Amino acid sequence: MLRNGLEPWHLLIVAVVFIVLFGARKLPDTARALGKSMRILKSEAKAMKEEGAASTAAADTPVVQPTEVLTSSDVRAAASKATATAPGAGAAAAH
């Protein structure tokens, strides 16, 4: 029975069943909706490919690593050293 696979009359029967089930008026709308869905799927897939390529390019950029981490006490010590060596610092502290 299925040795020859699908023959043209099989497809004709399937088409008749679709027309009976969905009606002749609904078939163009269904085909249009299917086409629109396929276009949306295609555009989303293309956007995902472009986004993946952009993230790969961003991943190729070098990352700058910090060379030294300063604690708050280091910052305070550097600030006090800078004010002590500044000209006129003694005069401002005296008043």
N, C-alpha and C positions, 0 to 999 in steps of 0.2 A: 504494500500500500504506500509506504513512504520511501520506496527505493529511488524514485526519480526526484525526490525533493519537492520544492514548490513549483507548480506549473501555473500558467497564466490563469486558469479557471479557479485556482485556489485564491489568488489575489482578488479576483472578481467577487468571489463569495465573501471575503473579508470586507471588501468595499461596500457590498450590499448590507452586511451586518452593521457596519458603522453608520450608514445612512439611516437604517431602521432604528438603531439605538439612539443616535444623537439628533436625527432630523437633518434635512437638507439645509435649513436656515442656520443651524448652529455650526456646521462644518467650516464655512469661511471664517467665522469669528474665532473658532478654535485654532485653525491654521494660522491666523494672524497673531493670536496670543502666543502660540508656540514659536513663531518667528521672532517676535519681540523678546521673548525669554531667551532665545538663543543669542540674539544680539547683545543683550545685557550680560549674559554669561561670558561671551567672547570679550567684551570690553573690560569686564572685571578681571578676567584672566590676563589680559594684556597689561592692565594697571598693576597687577601683582608682580608680573615679570619685570616691569620698569622699576617698581619699588624695590625689588630684590637686587636689581643691578645697581640702584643708587645706594643701597645700604652696603653692598659689597665694596663700592668705591669709597664710601665713608670709612669702612673698616680698614682700608689700605693706608689711610693717613696715619702718620706716626703719633703716638701718644707721648706727651711730655711728662716725665716723671719728676716729682719734687726731689731736690737735692738735699734740702735740710729742713727740718721741722723745728720751729722755734716755740718754746714754751712762753707763758705769760711772764715768768720771772726773767727770761732772757730779753724779752722786749722791754720790760721796765728797766733793766740794767743798761741796755743800750740807750734808752731815752735819757736816763739820768746822766750817763757819760756824755751824751751829746749836749745837754744843757750846761754841764759843768765846764766843758771846753769852749762853749760859745763865748765870743767877746761881749763884755758888759753883763755877764751873768752874775758876777759878784756884786755889781752895783745895784742890780735889780733885787737881789736877795737881801741887801742891806737895808733897803727902804721898807 
